[in-house]
């Protein structure tokens, strides 16, 4: 039985998010976590909302729960941008 991912906006009772990570089964907790994180980050960036990530084990019990905060994603994205430097080539 596979691991199941659930993504919600804002908190545990927010709107469900439909994404590739939520619609396909995952063979391991690591695979589910990687897919969930990627989809949560993309949704947080696009809609500027916090995303609650929950991964359920094959038994149906919650195996992992975390949150992706949109302001942290935005800060990380702007910090990773390369800076342009003007170079003058005097000949």
Beta strands, then each sheet from edge to edge (+ up, - down):
strand 1: 4-9
strand 2: 51-56
strand 3: 62-68
sheet 1: 1+ 2- 3+
end
